[in-house]
Amino acid sequence: MNYFITETYLKTNTPITANVDVTDVTPYIATQAQLRVMPILGTTFYNYLLTKYNAQTLTNDEEVLVAYIQPVVAWRSAEDAVFGLTYQLKNKGLQTQFGDFSSSVTRSEVAFGMEHYAQKASFFETRLTRYLIANKDLYPEFTAEVNRDTDLRPMIDHCGCNCGEVCDMHCPCGGFRENGYNNSILIL
């Protein structure tokens, strides 16, 4: 199953190079799509859109929405891959990767790389959220009651600035809903 992006999209739109084995990155793609996109869309709409994406039956409006989703998944996957490709869990525990003509980096350099990619991903998450809120009428599955009554409700019910008003693009927060995640990274 493809989680809104392909190997080509990932390698063309992020610093993940052509020589990286995509099977080393694939677990991060699925995880980041679920961790970052599902809370924005809501579980029901996420599953609906993912099914249509894989069946290649998206409407024109849904294709536009997926174009907003793809950089989120790609950059969050790249962020996750920085750690996962530097340190891999082997049968002898967590191991640092290095080859004949490379040297391993420090933990602070790994954290820096992750934060660098996280900043880009955060921009695309905000962009996706604002697009979806401004165009929610195009996506009845997004605003449907069944999508609001799932384990991960979409960000249409909680105003990002908690002003108590009906949140839209004219709200002080710009229509942004908080998804409960922050972009802080803690590496011990």
LOROFI-888904 format. One line per 4 residues: their letters; for each residue x, y, z of N, C-alpha, C. Coordinates in pm, 1 decimal. Atoms other than C-alpha are relative to their C-alpha. Example, Ala and Ser with C-alpha at 12.3 -4.5 7.8 and 13.67 -1.06 7.14 Angstrom:
AS> 89.0:-119.0:0.0:1230.0:-450.0:780.0:90.0:120.0:0.0; -82.0:-119.0:-6.0:1367.0:-106.0:714.0:-77.0:109.0:73.0
% end
This chain:
MNYF> 84.4:-117.9:0.0:0.0:0.0:0.0:88.9:124.2:0.0; -69.8:-128.0:3.2:123.3:348.7:-85.4:-71.3:98.7:91.4; 55.5:-98.0:-93.0:71.6:611.7:183.3:16.8:140.1:-56.5; 8.5:-129.0:68.0:9.7:906.1:-50.7:124.3:39.7:-78.3
ITET> -119.0:-31.5:78.2:362.7:904.6:-192.4:59.3:-128.1:-56.5; -73.0:110.4:60.0:574.0:684.2:-412.6:148.2:17.6:30.1; -144.5:-9.6:-17.2:944.6:609.7:-397.6:55.4:114.9:-83.8; -45.6:-107.3:87.8:995.7:845.4:-690.4:-30.4:136.3:60.2
YLKT> 35.8:-127.9:-62.1:807.6:1127.0:-515.0:94.4:29.8:116.2; -85.4:-18.0:-117.2:1011.5:1075.8:-198.0:141.6:41.5:-40.6; -138.2:-26.3:39.2:1348.4:1075.6:-373.6:14.1:124.7:-86.0; -3.8:-121.0:81.7:1259.3:1364.1:-604.4:-23.6:125.2:82.6
NTPI> 42.6:-117.8:-75.0:1116.4:1596.1:-339.3:61.5:14.7:138.2; -71.5:-11.4:-127.3:1339.2:1533.7:-37.1:147.9:-29.0:-25.7; -142.6:29.2:18.0:1715.0:1499.4:16.8:34.3:-149.4:4.8; -27.6:144.3:3.1:1678.1:1119.3:32.0:48.4:-33.7:-140.9
TANV> -63.8:19.1:129.9:1910.4:1015.1:-247.4:-41.6:-130.8:-65.8; 37.6:116.8:79.1:1863.9:757.6:-519.8:65.9:-127.8:51.2; -68.5:121.1:-47.1:2112.9:520.2:-354.3:-54.7:-52.7:132.8; 61.7:49.7:-122.8:1898.9:486.8:-38.8:-100.0:-108.7:-36.7
DVTD> 94.1:109.4:22.1:1716.6:155.5:-34.0:-134.2:38.8:61.0; 130.5:-48.8:-46.6:1351.0:253.8:-8.8:-60.0:-91.7:106.4; 52.7:89.2:-103.2:1277.0:-53.3:204.2:47.7:42.2:139.0; -46.2:-53.0:-128.7:1480.6:117.6:478.0:-82.2:120.5:44.9
VTPY> 79.0:-120.8:-29.8:1249.7:422.8:459.7:-149.3:-31.3:9.4; 143.2:33.6:6.4:912.6:251.0:397.9:-70.8:-1.4:135.1; 71.4:-2.1:-128.8:828.4:196.9:766.9:-29.5:141.8:49.4; 21.0:-137.6:-43.5:863.8:570.5:826.3:-112.1:66.5:-78.1
IATQ> 104.7:-59.0:83.0:629.2:657.7:541.1:-136.9:-32.7:57.9; 129.7:40.9:-55.6:337.4:457.3:679.9:-23.4:61.6:136.5; 12.6:-53.8:-134.9:403.3:569.3:1034.9:-27.0:149.9:-1.2; 17.2:-145.3:2.3:434.7:938.2:951.9:-132.9:40.6:-63.3
AQLR> 132.9:-29.2:56.1:122.3:933.6:733.8:-105.9:-14.1:108.1; 98.2:22.5:-106.3:-69.6:793.7:1027.8:16.6:99.8:114.0; -24.0:-91.0:-112.0:94.0:1012.1:1293.6:-33.0:145.5:-32.2; 10.8:-141.6:32.4:77.2:1342.3:1107.5:-120.4:36.7:-85.6
VMPI> 110.9:-33.2:90.0:-192.0:1327.2:839.0:-133.9:-44.5:58.1; 126.4:49.0:-54.4:-457.1:1116.0:1011.6:-61.6:94.9:102.6; 61.7:-95.0:-93.9:-502.3:1366.4:1299.1:-55.0:125.6:-67.8; 50.4:-116.3:72.7:-554.4:1644.8:1044.8:-129.9:-34.3:-71.4
LGTT> 116.5:39.5:79.6:-803.5:1455.0:828.9:-110.7:-65.6:81.1; 93.8:85.7:-71.8:-973.2:1237.9:1090.1:13.5:-141.2:-54.6; -22.8:138.9:38.7:-958.8:859.3:1079.4:-84.3:-43.2:-119.3; 89.6:46.1:106.3:-1260.1:799.9:856.5:37.4:62.3:-134.3
FYNY> -35.5:-66.9:125.6:-1166.7:1059.2:593.6:138.4:-43.4:-46.9; -134.2:48.1:34.3:-800.8:949.3:604.1:-9.7:-135.2:-70.7; 13.7:133.8:58.8:-896.3:586.7:534.5:-70.7:4.8:-135.0; 73.3:-18.0:125.4:-1142.9:692.9:264.3:94.8:50.9:-109.1
LLTK> -90.0:-61.5:97.6:-882.4:909.0:88.1:114.1:-94.2:-37.5; -109.3:93.4:26.3:-603.7:651.9:122.5:-45.8:-114.1:-90.1; 55.3:107.1:84.0:-824.5:379.5:-27.3:-17.1:48.2:-143.2; 19.5:-54.0:134.3:-916.4:601.6:-321.7:133.0:30.8:-68.0
YNAQ> -132.5:-26.9:56.5:-551.8:704.5:-369.8:59.8:-128.8:-55.9; -58.0:126.5:43.8:-439.4:341.9:-392.5:-78.8:-65.1:-113.0; 82.2:52.6:109.7:-730.5:250.0:-620.7:6.6:90.4:-123.5; -12.2:-100.0:106.4:-646.1:554.6:-836.6:-137.8:46.1:-48.9
TLTN> 136.1:-45.9:31.7:-1007.8:675.0:-819.9:-28.9:135.6:63.9; 18.6:-130.8:-61.6:-954.1:1022.3:-672.2:-72.3:94.7:-95.9; 59.9:-107.4:78.4:-1171.3:1308.8:-789.9:105.6:109.2:-19.1; -94.6:-110.8:20.2:-1000.3:1627.5:-911.5:27.6:73.3:130.8
DEEV> -18.6:-68.4:-128.4:-1058.6:1796.1:-572.7:83.6:-83.8:95.5; -77.5:88.5:-87.0:-918.0:1492.8:-391.5:145.6:-6.8:-45.2; -137.4:-3.5:50.0:-609.9:1497.0:-616.9:71.6:125.7:48.2; -58.2:-124.2:-51.7:-551.5:1858.7:-513.6:35.0:-17.4:147.5
LVAY> -25.1:22.6:-142.2:-581.8:1760.4:-147.4:120.0:-92.1:20.5; -113.8:91.8:-11.1:-338.9:1470.7:-192.4:130.8:72.2:-31.9; -120.0:-78.7:31.1:-92.1:1715.9:-348.1:44.4:82.6:120.5; -35.3:-69.2:-124.8:-104.7:1904.1:-15.6:50.6:-99.6:105.3
IQPV> -38.9:103.8:-96.7:-64.1:1579.3:181.1:139.7:-52.9:-28.7; -124.5:65.7:38.1:234.9:1445.1:-11.4:126.2:62.1:60.6; -123.1:-51.9:-61.4:501.8:1691.4:109.2:4.7:-20.4:151.0; 2.9:27.9:-144.5:388.8:1636.7:468.6:56.7:-138.8:25.0
VAWR> -45.7:138.7:-18.2:439.8:1261.7:440.7:147.0:-13.0:-38.9; -138.2:11.9:47.2:763.7:1298.6:244.2:99.2:60.5:98.5; -94.9:-66.0:-89.8:932.6:1549.1:477.5:0.2:-62.2:139.0; 0.9:68.3:-130.5:816.5:1374.0:795.7:71.8:-134.1:-9.6
SAED> -71.6:126.4:19.6:947.5:1045.9:653.8:150.1:24.2:-5.7; -142.8:-34.7:5.7:1281.8:1210.8:574.7:51.6:32.0:139.7; -38.2:-33.0:-137.5:1291.6:1349.8:928.2:21.6:-127.2:81.8; -8.5:124.7:-74.4:1227.8:1005.5:1075.5:116.6:-86.0:-49.3
AVFG> -106.6:81.3:57.8:1476.4:842.2:837.7:138.1:46.5:44.5; -130.1:-48.8:-47.4:1760.4:1065.2:962.5:45.1:-83.8:119.1; -35.4:80.3:-117.7:1753.3:884.1:1293.9:8.8:-147.8:-36.4; 8.5:143.0:29.8:1650.7:545.1:1156.8:109.5:-52.5:-89.7
LTYQ> -109.1:45.1:86.7:1920.2:531.3:891.4:135.4:19.2:66.1; -124.2:-19.2:-73.1:2190.0:660.6:1126.4:17.7:-108.5:105.1; -1.7:101.7:-105.0:2103.0:422.6:1407.4:-101.7:-107.2:-37.5; 90.8:108.6:33.5:1954.5:84.0:1327.6:2.0:-104.0:110.7
LKNK> 13.7:102.5:-102.2:1825.6:-177.4:1567.0:35.8:-135.1:-60.9; -49.4:129.4:48.8:2017.3:-498.8:1505.9:-11.4:-102.2:112.1; 8.2:104.0:-101.6:2039.7:-827.8:1691.2:92.4:26.1:118.8; -88.5:-36.9:-112.0:2314.0:-672.5:1908.7:-38.9:133.9:59.6
GLQT> 46.9:-126.8:-53.9:2109.8:-362.9:1989.5:11.5:111.9:-102.3; -5.6:-117.1:85.9:2119.7:-11.7:1849.4:142.5:17.8:-53.2; -129.5:-8.2:64.8:2404.6:20.4:1598.6:8.9:126.7:-84.3; -26.0:-114.8:86.0:2558.0:322.4:1422.0:45.5:-52.2:-134.9
QFGD> -35.9:41.5:135.3:2587.0:289.3:1044.9:114.8:84.9:-52.1; -104.7:-72.6:69.4:2906.7:382.9:863.4:66.4:-96.0:-97.6; -59.0:81.9:105.2:3084.6:261.9:551.4:146.5:31.1:-19.2; -142.3:-17.3:28.9:3430.5:258.9:393.9:39.4:146.2:-19.2
FSSS> -35.4:-137.2:33.4:3419.8:620.0:274.8:-96.0:99.8:64.7; 88.0:-91.7:-71.8:3194.1:783.2:530.3:35.7:-5.8:147.7; -21.3:2.8:-144.5:3200.8:871.2:894.8:-133.7:26.3:67.8; 125.9:-18.2:-71.0:2925.0:858.0:1148.8:-5.8:140.5:58.9
VTRS> 20.3:-133.6:-54.5:2777.9:1178.7:1287.2:-32.5:-10.2:148.6; 31.9:-3.6:-142.0:2722.9:1285.0:1645.0:-150.8:5.1:19.7; 143.3:-7.9:-31.0:2385.9:1272.3:1817.7:-53.7:139.9:-23.3; 47.8:-136.8:22.1:2362.8:1650.0:1802.5:-14.3:29.5:-149.3
EVAF> 13.8:-17.4:144.9:2418.8:1640.0:1425.8:-123.9:-72.9:-52.7; 122.5:71.7:36.7:2142.5:1380.3:1392.3:-121.0:84.4:39.4; 111.0:-84.0:-47.0:1912.7:1602.0:1599.6:-16.1:123.7:-87.5; 4.4:-116.5:88.0:2004.2:1902.1:1384.9:-65.4:-35.9:-133.9
GMEH> 57.9:44.6:127.0:1921.0:1708.5:1066.6:-148.6:-25.2:12.3; 142.6:26.3:-21.4:1590.0:1594.1:1208.6:-78.2:130.3:12.4; 68.4:-128.4:-18.5:1495.2:1946.3:1315.5:-5.9:78.3:-130.7; -3.4:-67.9:130.2:1596.8:2084.2:976.4:-113.7:-49.7:-89.6
YAQK> 108.6:56.4:80.3:1354.4:1848.3:800.9:-135.3:23.0:66.0; 126.0:-22.6:-72.7:1089.7:1892.9:1072.0:-55.2:139.1:-27.2; 46.6:-135.9:30.4:1074.4:2266.5:1000.1:-72.2:4.7:-133.7; 64.6:5.2:131.3:989.8:2197.2:637.4:-133.1:-73.9:9.9
ASFF> 122.6:78.9:-15.7:734.7:1933.5:732.4:-107.0:79.7:73.4; 95.2:-81.1:-75.6:572.2:2168.1:982.8:-66.2:105.0:-88.5; 56.1:-96.3:95.4:528.1:2431.1:711.6:-107.2:-66.8:-85.6; 94.8:69.1:86.9:356.5:2177.9:486.2:-122.9:-48.4:76.8
ETRL> 116.0:37.5:-82.4:132.9:2057.1:772.6:-93.1:118.9:19.1; 81.1:-121.0:-16.3:15.5:2412.7:837.4:-69.6:34.5:-131.0; 56.5:-27.8:132.7:-38.5:2464.3:465.0:-115.2:-95.5:-31.0; 106.2:99.6:20.5:-242.7:2141.0:442.4:-121.8:33.5:84.2
TRYL> 110.0:-30.0:-91.4:-452.1:2233.6:744.8:-78.5:121.6:-46.0; 67.8:-122.7:43.9:-528.6:2582.9:619.9:-75.2:-21.2:-131.4; 69.7:30.6:125.2:-615.6:2455.5:272.1:-127.3:-78.0:28.2; 114.3:86.4:-28.2:-845.1:2189.9:411.9:-112.3:76.8:68.9
IANK> 101.4:-79.3:-69.3:-1025.4:2432.0:642.9:-66.0:97.9:-96.6; 55.3:-97.0:95.0:-1068.6:2690.9:367.8:-86.0:-66.4:-107.1; 70.7:71.1:107.0:-1200.0:2426.1:127.8:-78.7:-120.2:50.6; 66.2:116.0:-59.0:-1380.8:2191.3:364.6:-130.8:-35.8:-69.0
DLYP> 125.4:28.9:69.5:-1702.4:2223.7:163.3:20.4:-90.6:-121.6; -30.2:88.2:113.3:-1530.2:2034.7:-120.5:11.7:-145.7:42.8; -26.9:134.2:-50.9:-1482.5:1732.1:104.6:-105.6:-39.0:103.8; 106.8:34.8:-94.3:-1812.2:1615.0:257.1:37.6:-113.5:95.3
EFTA> -44.5:108.3:-88.8:-1641.6:1305.2:399.4:82.2:55.0:116.7; -79.2:-65.1:-105.3:-1415.4:1537.8:598.7:-90.8:58.2:107.9; 89.2:-67.6:-95.2:-1701.7:1729.7:760.4:-113.4:-89.6:48.4; 108.3:91.3:-37.8:-1932.1:1427.9:794.5:6.7:-34.7:148.4
EVNR> 8.9:34.5:-142.3:-2049.2:1338.5:1142.9:76.3:-127.9:32.3; -70.1:125.8:-24.0:-1904.9:988.0:1108.1:151.1:23.6:13.6; -142.2:-32.1:-12.2:-1558.2:1144.6:1065.6:30.2:70.5:132.0; -19.8:-68.7:-128.5:-1606.7:1351.3:1381.7:-14.9:-93.6:118.8
DTDL> 25.1:95.0:-107.5:-1696.3:1043.4:1582.3:94.8:-119.2:-12.0; -100.4:104.8:14.3:-1373.3:847.2:1532.9:108.5:18.2:104.4; -107.5:-8.2:-98.8:-1064.0:782.1:1738.0:86.0:125.2:-16.5; -72.8:-124.9:24.1:-883.0:1075.3:1575.3:-92.6:93.7:-75.6
RPMI> 91.9:-96.0:61.6:-1121.0:1360.7:1509.8:78.6:100.4:-82.6; -71.3:-99.0:81.2:-1028.9:1604.3:1234.3:10.2:132.6:72.8; -23.4:-128.1:-65.1:-904.1:1947.8:1326.7:-98.8:105.6:-47.2; 100.1:-99.6:34.7:-1231.8:2124.5:1253.7:-79.0:42.4:122.6
DHCG> 75.5:-28.8:-121.2:-1358.4:2133.7:1609.1:76.9:79.9:103.6; -80.7:-64.1:-102.3:-1070.1:2287.9:1802.4:80.5:114.5:-59.4; -68.6:-119.7:47.6:-952.7:2640.9:1736.9:143.0:1.8:53.9; -140.8:-4.5:-39.7:-575.5:2684.3:1745.0:30.6:106.2:104.1
CNCG> -29.4:-105.6:-97.1:-595.4:3003.4:1952.1:-97.1:-4.0:117.8; 96.4:16.6:-108.8:-881.8:2886.0:2177.9:-78.5:126.9:30.0; 72.8:-125.3:-18.8:-1073.6:3208.7:2121.4:-147.8:-23.9:30.2; 139.8:31.7:-27.4:-1407.8:3030.3:2158.9:-93.4:33.4:-114.6
EVCD> 81.1:-37.0:115.7:-1529.5:3156.6:1822.9:-3.6:-115.0:-100.2; -2.9:92.2:112.0:-1617.4:2963.1:1511.6:127.4:31.8:-76.4; -132.6:-24.9:54.4:-1271.3:2926.4:1372.8:-2.1:-10.7:-151.8; -15.8:0.2:144.8:-1210.8:3019.1:1010.3:121.8:83.6:-35.4
MHCP> -118.4:-73.8:44.0:-953.8:3207.7:807.1:6.0:141.8:57.5; 1.1:-134.2:-58.7:-1059.6:3537.1:977.0:30.4:-0.9:149.5; -32.2:15.0:-141.7:-987.5:3404.7:1326.7:145.8:42.4:21.5; -139.2:-39.2:-26.0:-665.5:3532.1:1494.2:101.6:-110.6:-29.7
CGGF> -95.4:109.0:27.4:-512.7:3188.0:1446.7:4.6:-34.5:-148.0; -1.0:25.2:143.9:-587.6:3195.3:1072.9:-73.2:-125.7:-39.7; 74.1:121.6:30.6:-818.3:2896.3:1091.2:77.6:-126.1:31.4; -83.7:115.4:-29.9:-545.2:2668.9:1220.3:-49.7:-73.3:123.6
RENG> 38.4:83.3:-113.1:-643.7:2383.9:1449.3:121.4:-73.2:51.9; -111.0:68.4:-63.5:-400.7:2233.8:1692.4:-22.6:-150.1:-9.0; 16.5:144.0:12.9:-336.8:1863.1:1629.2:57.3:-77.7:118.1; -48.9:67.8:-118.5:-184.0:1786.7:1967.0:146.5:-38.3:-7.0
YNNS> -141.9:30.3:13.0:169.2:1738.2:1833.0:79.3:129.6:7.3; -90.3:-114.4:12.3:458.9:1972.9:1875.2:118.5:-44.1:-82.2; -112.3:33.5:85.1:771.7:1987.7:1670.4:130.0:-11.0:77.5; -121.2:13.7:-80.5:1014.0:1960.5:1959.4:54.4:-141.3:-14.7
ILIL> -64.0:129.3:12.1:1261.1:1680.4:1933.5:88.0:-20.1:122.7; -82.6:33.8:-114.7:1419.5:1510.9:2228.9:79.7:-124.2:-35.3; -87.1:114.7:24.2:1716.1:1285.6:2169.1:93.7:-10.0:117.4; -86.4:23.6:-116.0:1895.1:1139.3:2463.4:127.5:-69.6:-40.6
% end
